Amino acid sequence: MSRINTNIPALQATHRLIANQSDLTTRLERLSTGLRINRGKDDPAGLIASETLRNEIRGIEAALSNSQRAINVLSVAEGALNEVSSLLLDMQQLIVTSANDGAISDTELQANQLQIDSILESIDRIANTTQFGGDKLLNGEMAYTLSGVNSNNIVTVTTFGARLPDNASRSVQVEVTTSAQQALLSYTGATVSQNVSFELASESGLEVFSFASGTSIANIATAVNGATSLTGVTASATATTLTLTSTNYGTDAYISVKALDGDFIATQGSSTTDRGQNAGVLINGQSAFVKGKTASLRANGFDVVVDLTAAFATLAGSATTSFQITGGGAKFQIGPDVNTAGRVDIGIPSVSISNLGNNDVGYLNTVKSGGVNSVISKNYQTAEEILDEAISQTAIIRGRIGGLQKNQIESNVNSQRVALENVTAAESVIRDADYASEVSKMTRSQILVQSTTQILGLSNQLPQSVLSLLG
């Protein structure tokens, strides 16, 4: 080396020293932060992929948190409904006890009514005070709001679930394709031509009737109608035809006449039976499950029960009606993305005593003191029918809540936890530092920095060799 103005070996050594020091700095940074990617230049493509996965992780974590909170809300509602169910069962015992009219005094009857009144007050209190985070759960605040329901066609609509777009409504169209029918048997003749005795039975009960020869069918109709509460059968008579009709609609409704003595509808010793027919109903073009004239549909987050009027359910072909679901319900965002696919909805109707029951038998508030169906008024059978309907309604609401919690929310929690585990693992592979590899590379960088430092020192001494040329 005979030049002193430019020391090429020193420049080369400096270049390598800077590179080795930069690499050592990178290793120290990764080991101190635990991350392989600390800024975009570390791995641009990896950073993009990592940020996408981090976004998914945050969404999944929020979904898990939301799911747990939804479970808490539903558990509060379920606990309150469980207490309502217990109160209704206690009330059932009181009504049956009160119906033992011949063995119970007026004082005991009044005491039972007082206890029934207390139970009804407790049910209303539970309905009006059960809340979570300030939101009432059982007073109808979480029920869906409807508009355009034609009372001539629909008695009641209960919506348990409907995925509504944000700030939008949903139209529901109900079409009757097959007429609902009652069970029906008939007898032709103005009178019975012989002594007859027959057993009249239906799904509600049975009664035996006996008539002398020559009894008019009008008198027979009067007798049958007098026992409708026992048999569930009504009768009507024209000049020459007696018609027996079940009070209920659908395949569960039937009328059976067994001729015990003489011929009446059936020949002596035999029986004749007729069954009703369920209506055929389409809800938004989909076949609904129908029991009598009550249609229900559960599909794709849509869960609705529609009780049709008899006049509408017995039409077919061109019988259509529609209404709007305008809002309401409880929305639970249990998916990682904000869309209808990641959301479950439920409508929780009011369980107040003015809402438990139905138009056919009456409502629970009529069983209170002064009500037409109180035990003091001795309408025991109607009171029990109302109570049976209330118990069934409460059980259905609990079942819907339980099904949503177990089959949708809790299963979602399990799947989201698996997703969180796998997505986090994928993000870790991209972004986290491999300590074993980084320590090894740091050791290499340390050695290279030390060696290049020494080499730079040697390179700086090389120009001194020209002094030997000066003598």
LINBEL-V374268 format. One record per residue. N is the residue number from 1. RES is the residue in three letters. PSI is psi as a letter, one per 40 degrees, with the letter a starting at -180 (none if undefined). OMEGA is omega in radians with two decimals (999 if undefined). NEAR is the number of other ideal C-beta (glycine too) atoms within 8 Angstrom. Layout:
# LINBEL-V374268
n->N res->RES psi->PSI omega->OMEGA near->NEAR
n->N res->RES psi->PSI omega->OMEGA near->NEAR
This chain:
# LINBEL-V374268
n->1 res->MET psi->h omega->-3.09 near->8
n->2 res->SER psi->e omega->3.10 near->4
n->3 res->ARG psi->i omega->-3.13 near->7
n->4 res->ILE psi->e omega->-3.14 near->5
n->5 res->ASN psi->d omega->-3.13 near->3
n->6 res->THR psi->h omega->-3.12 near->5
n->7 res->ASN psi->g omega->-3.08 near->12
n->8 res->ILE psi->d omega->3.12 near->6
n->9 res->PRO psi->d omega->3.14 near->9
n->10 res->ALA psi->d omega->3.08 near->11
n->11 res->LEU psi->d omega->3.13 near->9
n->12 res->GLN psi->d omega->3.14 near->9
n->13 res->ALA psi->d omega->3.12 near->13
n->14 res->THR psi->d omega->3.12 near->9
n->15 res->HIS psi->d omega->-3.11 near->8
n->16 res->ARG psi->d omega->3.13 near->11
n->17 res->LEU psi->d omega->3.11 near->12
n->18 res->ILE psi->d omega->-3.13 near->8
n->19 res->ALA psi->d omega->-3.13 near->8
n->20 res->ASN psi->d omega->3.10 near->12
n->21 res->GLN psi->d omega->3.10 near->9
n->22 res->SER psi->d omega->3.13 near->8
n->23 res->ASP psi->d omega->3.11 near->11
n->24 res->LEU psi->d omega->3.11 near->13
n->25 res->THR psi->d omega->3.12 near->8
n->26 res->THR psi->d omega->-3.13 near->9
n->27 res->ARG psi->d omega->-3.14 near->12
n->28 res->LEU psi->d omega->3.13 near->9
n->29 res->GLU psi->d omega->-3.13 near->9
n->30 res->ARG psi->d omega->3.14 near->13
n->31 res->LEU psi->d omega->-3.12 near->12
n->32 res->SER psi->d omega->-3.14 near->6
n->33 res->THR psi->d omega->-3.08 near->8
n->34 res->GLY psi->e omega->-3.10 near->8
n->35 res->LEU psi->h omega->3.05 near->9
n->36 res->ARG psi->d omega->3.14 near->13
n->37 res->ILE psi->h omega->3.11 near->11
n->38 res->ASN psi->e omega->3.10 near->8
n->39 res->ARG psi->i omega->-3.03 near->5
n->40 res->GLY psi->d omega->-3.08 near->5
n->41 res->LYS psi->e omega->-3.13 near->4
n->42 res->ASP psi->d omega->3.12 near->10
n->43 res->ASP psi->g omega->-3.06 near->8
n->44 res->PRO psi->d omega->-3.13 near->7
n->45 res->ALA psi->d omega->3.12 near->6
n->46 res->GLY psi->d omega->3.12 near->12
n->47 res->LEU psi->d omega->3.13 near->11
n->48 res->ILE psi->d omega->3.14 near->8
n->49 res->ALA psi->d omega->-3.12 near->9
n->50 res->SER psi->d omega->-3.14 near->12
n->51 res->GLU psi->d omega->3.09 near->8
n->52 res->THR psi->d omega->3.13 near->8
n->53 res->LEU psi->d omega->3.10 near->12
n->54 res->ARG psi->d omega->3.08 near->9
n->55 res->ASN psi->d omega->3.10 near->8
n->56 res->GLU psi->d omega->-3.13 near->10
n->57 res->ILE psi->d omega->3.14 near->12
n->58 res->ARG psi->d omega->3.12 near->8
n->59 res->GLY psi->d omega->3.13 near->10
n->60 res->ILE psi->d omega->3.11 near->13
n->61 res->GLU psi->d omega->3.09 near->9
n->62 res->ALA psi->d omega->3.12 near->9
n->63 res->ALA psi->d omega->3.11 near->15
n->64 res->LEU psi->d omega->3.11 near->12
n->65 res->SER psi->d omega->3.11 near->8
n->66 res->ASN psi->d omega->-3.13 near->11
n->67 res->SER psi->d omega->3.13 near->15
n->68 res->GLN psi->d omega->3.12 near->9
n->69 res->ARG psi->d omega->3.09 near->8
n->70 res->ALA psi->d omega->3.10 near->13
n->71 res->ILE psi->d omega->3.13 near->12
n->72 res->ASN psi->d omega->3.13 near->9
n->73 res->VAL psi->d omega->-3.10 near->13
n->74 res->LEU psi->d omega->3.12 near->13
n->75 res->SER psi->d omega->3.08 near->9
n->76 res->VAL psi->d omega->3.13 near->12
n->77 res->ALA psi->d omega->3.14 near->14
n->78 res->GLU psi->d omega->3.12 near->12
n->79 res->GLY psi->d omega->3.12 near->8
n->80 res->ALA psi->d omega->3.13 near->12
n->81 res->LEU psi->d omega->3.07 near->14
n->82 res->ASN psi->d omega->3.11 near->9
n->83 res->GLU psi->d omega->3.08 near->9
n->84 res->VAL psi->d omega->3.11 near->14
n->85 res->SER psi->d omega->3.13 near->12
n->86 res->SER psi->d omega->3.12 near->8
n->87 res->LEU psi->d omega->3.13 near->11
n->88 res->LEU psi->d omega->3.10 near->14
n->89 res->LEU psi->d omega->3.06 near->9
n->90 res->ASP psi->d omega->3.13 near->9
n->91 res->MET psi->d omega->3.09 near->13
n->92 res->GLN psi->d omega->3.13 near->11
n->93 res->GLN psi->d omega->-3.14 near->8
n->94 res->LEU psi->d omega->3.14 near->13
n->95 res->ILE psi->d omega->3.12 near->15
n->96 res->VAL psi->d omega->3.09 near->9
n->97 res->THR psi->d omega->-3.13 near->9
n->98 res->SER psi->d omega->-3.13 near->13
n->99 res->ALA psi->e omega->3.08 near->10
n->100 res->ASN psi->g omega->-2.89 near->8
n->101 res->ASP psi->d omega->-3.06 near->8
n->102 res->GLY psi->e omega->-3.07 near->4
n->103 res->ALA psi->e omega->-3.11 near->4
n->104 res->ILE psi->h omega->-3.11 near->10
n->105 res->SER psi->i omega->3.11 near->5
n->106 res->ASP psi->d omega->3.13 near->5
n->107 res->THR psi->d omega->3.11 near->6
n->108 res->GLU psi->d omega->3.13 near->8
n->109 res->LEU psi->d omega->3.12 near->12
n->110 res->GLN psi->d omega->3.09 near->9
n->111 res->ALA psi->d omega->3.09 near->8
n->112 res->ASN psi->d omega->3.13 near->13
n->113 res->GLN psi->d omega->3.11 near->13
n->114 res->LEU psi->d omega->3.13 near->9
n->115 res->GLN psi->d omega->3.08 near->9
n->116 res->ILE psi->d omega->3.11 near->15
n->117 res->ASP psi->d omega->3.13 near->10
n->118 res->SER psi->d omega->3.11 near->8
n->119 res->ILE psi->d omega->-3.12 near->13
n->120 res->LEU psi->d omega->3.08 near->14
n->121 res->GLU psi->d omega->3.12 near->8
n->122 res->SER psi->d omega->3.12 near->9
n->123 res->ILE psi->d omega->3.10 near->16
n->124 res->ASP psi->d omega->3.13 near->10
n->125 res->ARG psi->d omega->3.12 near->8
n->126 res->ILE psi->d omega->-3.13 near->13
n->127 res->ALA psi->d omega->-3.02 near->13
n->128 res->ASN psi->e omega->-3.07 near->10
n->129 res->THR psi->e omega->3.14 near->7
n->130 res->THR psi->h omega->-3.07 near->12
n->131 res->GLN psi->i omega->3.06 near->9
n->132 res->PHE psi->h omega->-3.13 near->9
n->133 res->GLY psi->f omega->3.13 near->5
n->134 res->GLY psi->e omega->3.12 near->4
n->135 res->ASP psi->h omega->3.09 near->8
n->136 res->LYS psi->h omega->-3.05 near->10
n->137 res->LEU psi->d omega->-2.96 near->14
n->138 res->LEU psi->e omega->-3.13 near->16
n->139 res->ASN psi->e omega->-3.13 near->10
n->140 res->GLY psi->e omega->3.14 near->9
n->141 res->GLU psi->d omega->3.14 near->7
n->142 res->MET psi->e omega->3.05 near->13
n->143 res->ALA psi->i omega->3.08 near->12
n->144 res->TYR psi->i omega->3.09 near->10
n->145 res->THR psi->h omega->-3.07 near->8
n->146 res->LEU psi->i omega->3.03 near->11
n->147 res->SER psi->i omega->3.07 near->8
n->148 res->GLY psi->e omega->3.11 near->7
n->149 res->VAL psi->h omega->-3.13 near->8
n->150 res->ASN psi->h omega->-3.08 near->8
n->151 res->SER psi->e omega->3.07 near->7
n->152 res->ASN psi->e omega->-3.10 near->6
n->153 res->ASN psi->d omega->-3.04 near->11
n->154 res->ILE psi->h omega->3.10 near->15
n->155 res->VAL psi->d omega->3.14 near->9
n->156 res->THR psi->i omega->3.01 near->8
n->157 res->VAL psi->h omega->3.05 near->11
n->158 res->THR psi->h omega->-3.12 near->8
n->159 res->THR psi->h omega->3.14 near->14
n->160 res->PHE psi->e omega->3.13 near->9
n->161 res->GLY psi->h omega->3.09 near->16
n->162 res->ALA psi->h omega->3.12 near->14
n->163 res->ARG psi->h omega->-3.13 near->10
n->164 res->LEU psi->h omega->2.99 near->11
n->165 res->PRO psi->i omega->-3.13 near->7
n->166 res->ASP psi->h omega->3.08 near->4
n->167 res->ASN psi->f omega->3.14 near->3
n->168 res->ALA psi->i omega->-3.14 near->6
n->169 res->SER psi->i omega->3.14 near->9
n->170 res->ARG psi->h omega->-3.13 near->9
n->171 res->SER psi->i omega->3.11 near->8
n->172 res->VAL psi->h omega->3.12 near->11
n->173 res->GLN psi->h omega->3.14 near->11
n->174 res->VAL psi->h omega->-3.12 near->15
n->175 res->GLU psi->h omega->3.07 near->9
n->176 res->VAL psi->h omega->-3.13 near->16
n->177 res->THR psi->d omega->3.10 near->8
n->178 res->THR psi->h omega->-3.07 near->9
n->179 res->SER psi->h omega->2.98 near->10
n->180 res->ALA psi->i omega->-3.12 near->18
n->181 res->GLN psi->i omega->2.99 near->9
n->182 res->GLN psi->i omega->2.99 near->11
n->183 res->ALA psi->i omega->-3.04 near->13
n->184 res->LEU psi->h omega->3.02 near->11
n->185 res->LEU psi->i omega->-3.10 near->11
n->186 res->SER psi->i omega->3.08 near->9
n->187 res->TYR psi->h omega->-3.12 near->11
n->188 res->THR psi->h omega->-3.14 near->6
n->189 res->GLY psi->i omega->-3.13 near->9
n->190 res->ALA psi->d omega->3.11 near->6
n->191 res->THR psi->i omega->2.98 near->9
n->192 res->VAL psi->h omega->-3.02 near->15
n->193 res->SER psi->e omega->-3.14 near->6
n->194 res->GLN psi->i omega->3.03 near->7
n->195 res->ASN psi->h omega->-3.12 near->10
n->196 res->VAL psi->i omega->3.01 near->12
n->197 res->SER psi->h omega->-3.08 near->11
n->198 res->PHE psi->i omega->3.09 near->14
n->199 res->GLU psi->h omega->3.12 near->11
n->200 res->LEU psi->h omega->-3.06 near->16
n->201 res->ALA psi->i omega->3.01 near->11
n->202 res->SER psi->a omega->3.12 near->15
n->203 res->GLU psi->e omega->-3.11 near->8
n->204 res->SER psi->d omega->-3.11 near->9
n->205 res->GLY psi->a omega->-3.12 near->8
n->206 res->LEU psi->i omega->3.12 near->9
n->207 res->GLU psi->i omega->3.11 near->10
n->208 res->VAL psi->h omega->3.13 near->9
n->209 res->PHE psi->i omega->3.09 near->11
n->210 res->SER psi->h omega->-3.13 near->7
n->211 res->PHE psi->i omega->3.12 near->11
n->212 res->ALA psi->i omega->3.09 near->6
n->213 res->SER psi->h omega->3.13 near->8
n->214 res->GLY psi->e omega->3.10 near->7
n->215 res->THR psi->h omega->-3.12 near->10
n->216 res->SER psi->i omega->3.13 near->9
n->217 res->ILE psi->d omega->3.07 near->15
n->218 res->ALA psi->d omega->3.10 near->7
n->219 res->ASN psi->d omega->3.09 near->9
n->220 res->ILE psi->d omega->3.12 near->16
n->221 res->ALA psi->d omega->3.12 near->12
n->222 res->THR psi->d omega->-3.13 near->9
n->223 res->ALA psi->d omega->-3.14 near->10
n->224 res->VAL psi->d omega->3.14 near->15
n->225 res->ASN psi->d omega->3.10 near->9
n->226 res->GLY psi->e omega->-3.13 near->6
n->227 res->ALA psi->e omega->-3.09 near->12
n->228 res->THR psi->d omega->-3.13 near->11
n->229 res->SER psi->d omega->3.13 near->5
n->230 res->LEU psi->d omega->-3.00 near->9
n->231 res->THR psi->d omega->-3.04 near->14
n->232 res->GLY psi->f omega->-3.11 near->12
n->233 res->VAL psi->h omega->3.03 near->15
n->234 res->THR psi->i omega->-3.11 near->9
n->235 res->ALA psi->i omega->3.04 near->13
n->236 res->SER psi->i omega->-3.08 near->8
n->237 res->ALA psi->h omega->2.94 near->11
n->238 res->THR psi->a omega->-3.10 near->6
n->239 res->ALA psi->d omega->-3.04 near->4
n->240 res->THR psi->e omega->-3.09 near->7
n->241 res->THR psi->h omega->3.01 near->10
n->242 res->LEU psi->h omega->-3.12 near->13
n->243 res->THR psi->h omega->3.07 near->11
n->244 res->LEU psi->h omega->-3.06 near->15
n->245 res->THR psi->h omega->3.07 near->12
n->246 res->SER psi->i omega->3.11 near->15
n->247 res->THR psi->d omega->-3.12 near->10
n->248 res->ASN psi->i omega->3.10 near->12
n->249 res->TYR psi->i omega->3.00 near->15
n->250 res->GLY psi->i omega->-3.06 near->14
n->251 res->THR psi->e omega->3.07 near->7
n->252 res->ASP psi->d omega->-3.12 near->9
n->253 res->ALA psi->h omega->3.09 near->17
n->254 res->TYR psi->i omega->3.00 near->12
n->255 res->ILE psi->h omega->3.09 near->16
n->256 res->SER psi->h omega->3.06 near->11
n->257 res->VAL psi->h omega->3.08 near->16
n->258 res->LYS psi->h omega->-3.12 near->10
n->259 res->ALA psi->h omega->-3.12 near->17
n->260 res->LEU psi->d omega->-3.13 near->8
n->261 res->ASP psi->h omega->-3.09 near->9
n->262 res->GLY psi->i omega->-3.14 near->10
n->263 res->ASP psi->h omega->3.07 near->8
n->264 res->PHE psi->h omega->-3.03 near->10
n->265 res->ILE psi->d omega->3.05 near->10
n->266 res->ALA psi->i omega->3.06 near->12
n->267 res->THR psi->i omega->-3.06 near->6
n->268 res->GLN psi->h omega->3.12 near->9
n->269 res->GLY psi->e omega->3.14 near->4
n->270 res->SER psi->i omega->-3.12 near->8
n->271 res->SER psi->i omega->3.09 near->9
n->272 res->THR psi->h omega->-3.08 near->9
n->273 res->THR psi->i omega->3.01 near->8
n->274 res->ASP psi->i omega->3.12 near->9
n->275 res->ARG psi->i omega->3.07 near->8
n->276 res->GLY psi->a omega->-3.11 near->17
n->277 res->GLN psi->h omega->3.06 near->11
n->278 res->ASN psi->i omega->3.05 near->12
n->279 res->ALA psi->i omega->2.97 near->17
n->280 res->GLY psi->h omega->-3.01 near->10
n->281 res->VAL psi->h omega->2.98 near->14
n->282 res->LEU psi->h omega->3.04 near->12
n->283 res->ILE psi->h omega->-3.04 near->14
n->284 res->ASN psi->f omega->3.08 near->8
n->285 res->GLY psi->e omega->-3.13 near->5
n->286 res->GLN psi->i omega->-3.14 near->8
n->287 res->SER psi->h omega->-3.13 near->6
n->288 res->ALA psi->i omega->2.98 near->11
n->289 res->PHE psi->h omega->-3.03 near->7
n->290 res->VAL psi->h omega->3.00 near->14
n->291 res->LYS psi->h omega->-3.05 near->7
n->292 res->GLY psi->b omega->3.09 near->14
n->293 res->LYS psi->e omega->3.09 near->13
n->294 res->THR psi->h omega->-3.09 near->10
n->295 res->ALA psi->i omega->3.11 near->14
n->296 res->SER psi->i omega->3.13 near->11
n->297 res->LEU psi->h omega->3.05 near->12
n->298 res->ARG psi->h omega->-3.11 near->6
n->299 res->ALA psi->h omega->3.01 near->6
n->300 res->ASN psi->f omega->3.10 near->4
n->301 res->GLY psi->e omega->3.14 near->10
n->302 res->PHE psi->h omega->-3.05 near->11
n->303 res->ASP psi->h omega->-3.06 near->12
n->304 res->VAL psi->i omega->3.07 near->14
n->305 res->VAL psi->h omega->-3.08 near->11
n->306 res->VAL psi->h omega->3.07 near->14
n->307 res->ASP psi->h omega->-3.06 near->10
n->308 res->LEU psi->i omega->3.02 near->17
n->309 res->THR psi->i omega->3.14 near->11
n->310 res->ALA psi->d omega->-3.12 near->9
n->311 res->ALA psi->d omega->-3.11 near->8
n->312 res->PHE psi->d omega->-3.09 near->13
n->313 res->ALA psi->d omega->-3.13 near->14
n->314 res->THR psi->e omega->3.00 near->10
n->315 res->LEU psi->i omega->3.10 near->10
n->316 res->ALA psi->i omega->3.08 near->9
n->317 res->GLY psi->c omega->-3.08 near->5
n->318 res->SER psi->e omega->-3.09 near->4
n->319 res->ALA psi->h omega->3.10 near->10
n->320 res->THR psi->i omega->3.03 near->8
n->321 res->THR psi->i omega->-3.11 near->10
n->322 res->SER psi->i omega->3.07 near->9
n->323 res->PHE psi->i omega->-3.10 near->13
n->324 res->GLN psi->h omega->2.92 near->11
n->325 res->ILE psi->h omega->-2.96 near->15
n->326 res->THR psi->e omega->-3.13 near->8
n->327 res->GLY psi->a omega->-3.14 near->8
n->328 res->GLY psi->a omega->-3.10 near->9
n->329 res->GLY psi->i omega->3.09 near->14
n->330 res->ALA psi->h omega->-3.13 near->9
n->331 res->LYS psi->h omega->3.13 near->7
n->332 res->PHE psi->h omega->3.12 near->13
n->333 res->GLN psi->g omega->-3.06 near->9
n->334 res->ILE psi->e omega->3.08 near->14
n->335 res->GLY psi->i omega->-3.11 near->11
n->336 res->PRO psi->e omega->3.12 near->10
n->337 res->ASP psi->i omega->-3.12 near->7
n->338 res->VAL psi->g omega->3.06 near->5
n->339 res->ASN psi->i omega->-3.08 near->7
n->340 res->THR psi->d omega->3.14 near->7
n->341 res->ALA psi->d omega->-3.13 near->6
n->342 res->GLY psi->f omega->-3.08 near->11
n->343 res->ARG psi->i omega->3.00 near->12
n->344 res->VAL psi->i omega->-3.07 near->12
n->345 res->ASP psi->i omega->3.05 near->13
n->346 res->ILE psi->i omega->3.03 near->14
n->347 res->GLY psi->h omega->-3.14 near->15
n->348 res->ILE psi->h omega->-3.12 near->11
n->349 res->PRO psi->i omega->3.12 near->10
n->350 res->SER psi->i omega->3.06 near->9
n->351 res->VAL psi->f omega->3.05 near->14
n->352 res->SER psi->i omega->-3.04 near->12
n->353 res->ILE psi->e omega->3.08 near->11
n->354 res->SER psi->e omega->-3.12 near->7
n->355 res->ASN psi->e omega->3.12 near->10
n->356 res->LEU psi->h omega->-3.04 near->14
n->357 res->GLY psi->a omega->3.07 near->12
n->358 res->ASN psi->i omega->-3.08 near->10
n->359 res->ASN psi->d omega->-3.08 near->4
n->360 res->ASP psi->d omega->-3.08 near->4
n->361 res->VAL psi->d omega->-3.09 near->8
n->362 res->GLY psi->i omega->-3.09 near->10
n->363 res->TYR psi->i omega->-2.99 near->11
n->364 res->LEU psi->d omega->-3.12 near->13
n->365 res->ASN psi->e omega->3.11 near->9
n->366 res->THR psi->e omega->3.13 near->12
n->367 res->VAL psi->e omega->3.10 near->15
n->368 res->LYS psi->i omega->3.06 near->11
n->369 res->SER psi->h omega->-3.10 near->8
n->370 res->GLY psi->e omega->3.11 near->4
n->371 res->GLY psi->i omega->-3.08 near->10
n->372 res->VAL psi->e omega->-3.11 near->7
n->373 res->ASN psi->f omega->3.08 near->11
n->374 res->SER psi->i omega->3.12 near->15
n->375 res->VAL psi->d omega->3.06 near->16
n->376 res->ILE psi->d omega->3.10 near->8
n->377 res->SER psi->e omega->3.05 near->8
n->378 res->LYS psi->f omega->3.00 near->6
n->379 res->ASN psi->g omega->-2.99 near->10
n->380 res->TYR psi->d omega->-3.07 near->11
n->381 res->GLN psi->d omega->3.12 near->8
n->382 res->THR psi->d omega->3.11 near->10
n->383 res->ALA psi->d omega->3.14 near->13
n->384 res->GLU psi->d omega->3.11 near->12
n->385 res->GLU psi->d omega->3.09 near->10
n->386 res->ILE psi->d omega->-3.12 near->17
n->387 res->LEU psi->d omega->3.10 near->14
n->388 res->ASP psi->d omega->3.12 near->8
n->389 res->GLU psi->d omega->3.13 near->12
n->390 res->ALA psi->d omega->3.11 near->12
n->391 res->ILE psi->d omega->3.13 near->12
n->392 res->SER psi->d omega->-3.14 near->8
n->393 res->GLN psi->d omega->3.13 near->12
n->394 res->THR psi->d omega->3.13 near->14
n->395 res->ALA psi->d omega->3.13 near->9
n->396 res->ILE psi->d omega->3.11 near->8
n->397 res->ILE psi->d omega->3.11 near->12
n->398 res->ARG psi->d omega->3.12 near->12
n->399 res->GLY psi->d omega->3.12 near->8
n->400 res->ARG psi->d omega->3.13 near->12
n->401 res->ILE psi->d omega->3.14 near->14
n->402 res->GLY psi->d omega->3.11 near->9
n->403 res->GLY psi->d omega->3.11 near->9
n->404 res->LEU psi->d omega->-3.10 near->13
n->405 res->GLN psi->d omega->-3.04 near->14
n->406 res->LYS psi->d omega->-2.96 near->9
n->407 res->ASN psi->d omega->-3.11 near->7
n->408 res->GLN psi->d omega->-3.03 near->11
n->409 res->ILE psi->d omega->-3.10 near->15
n->410 res->GLU psi->d omega->3.07 near->11
n->411 res->SER psi->d omega->3.08 near->9
n->412 res->ASN psi->d omega->3.10 near->12
n->413 res->VAL psi->d omega->-3.13 near->12
n->414 res->ASN psi->d omega->-3.12 near->8
n->415 res->SER psi->d omega->-3.14 near->8
n->416 res->GLN psi->d omega->3.08 near->14
n->417 res->ARG psi->d omega->3.08 near->9
n->418 res->VAL psi->d omega->3.12 near->8
n->419 res->ALA psi->d omega->3.14 near->10
n->420 res->LEU psi->d omega->3.14 near->12
n->421 res->GLU psi->d omega->-3.07 near->8
n->422 res->ASN psi->d omega->3.13 near->8
n->423 res->VAL psi->d omega->3.11 near->12
n->424 res->THR psi->d omega->3.11 near->9
n->425 res->ALA psi->d omega->3.12 near->8
n->426 res->ALA psi->d omega->3.12 near->9
n->427 res->GLU psi->d omega->3.14 near->12
n->428 res->SER psi->d omega->3.14 near->8
n->429 res->VAL psi->d omega->-3.09 near->7
n->430 res->ILE psi->d omega->-2.89 near->13
n->431 res->ARG psi->d omega->-3.06 near->10
n->432 res->ASP psi->i omega->3.13 near->9
n->433 res->ALA psi->i omega->3.03 near->10
n->434 res->ASP psi->h omega->-3.00 near->7
n->435 res->TYR psi->d omega->-3.13 near->8
n->436 res->ALA psi->d omega->-3.14 near->6
n->437 res->SER psi->d omega->-3.09 near->7
n->438 res->GLU psi->d omega->3.10 near->13
n->439 res->VAL psi->d omega->3.11 near->9
n->440 res->SER psi->d omega->-3.14 near->8
n->441 res->LYS psi->d omega->3.10 near->10
n->442 res->MET psi->d omega->3.13 near->12
n->443 res->THR psi->d omega->3.09 near->8
n->444 res->ARG psi->d omega->-3.12 near->8
n->445 res->SER psi->d omega->3.12 near->12
n->446 res->GLN psi->d omega->-3.13 near->9
n->447 res->ILE psi->d omega->-3.14 near->8
n->448 res->LEU psi->d omega->3.10 near->12
n->449 res->VAL psi->d omega->3.13 near->12
n->450 res->GLN psi->d omega->-3.10 near->8
n->451 res->SER psi->d omega->-3.14 near->8
n->452 res->THR psi->d omega->3.06 near->12
n->453 res->THR psi->d omega->3.11 near->9
n->454 res->GLN psi->d omega->3.14 near->8
n->455 res->ILE psi->d omega->3.11 near->10
n->456 res->LEU psi->d omega->3.09 near->12
n->457 res->GLY psi->d omega->3.11 near->8
n->458 res->LEU psi->d omega->-3.14 near->9
n->459 res->SER psi->d omega->3.12 near->12
n->460 res->ASN psi->d omega->3.13 near->9
n->461 res->GLN psi->e omega->-3.08 near->7
n->462 res->LEU psi->d omega->-3.13 near->11
n->463 res->PRO psi->d omega->-3.14 near->10
n->464 res->GLN psi->e omega->-3.13 near->6
n->465 res->SER psi->e omega->3.13 near->7
n->466 res->VAL psi->e omega->3.14 near->10
n->467 res->LEU psi->d omega->3.14 near->6
n->468 res->SER psi->d omega->3.13 near->5
n->469 res->LEU psi->e omega->-3.10 near->6
n->470 res->LEU psi->e omega->3.13 near->5
n->471 res->GLY psi->none omega->999 near->2
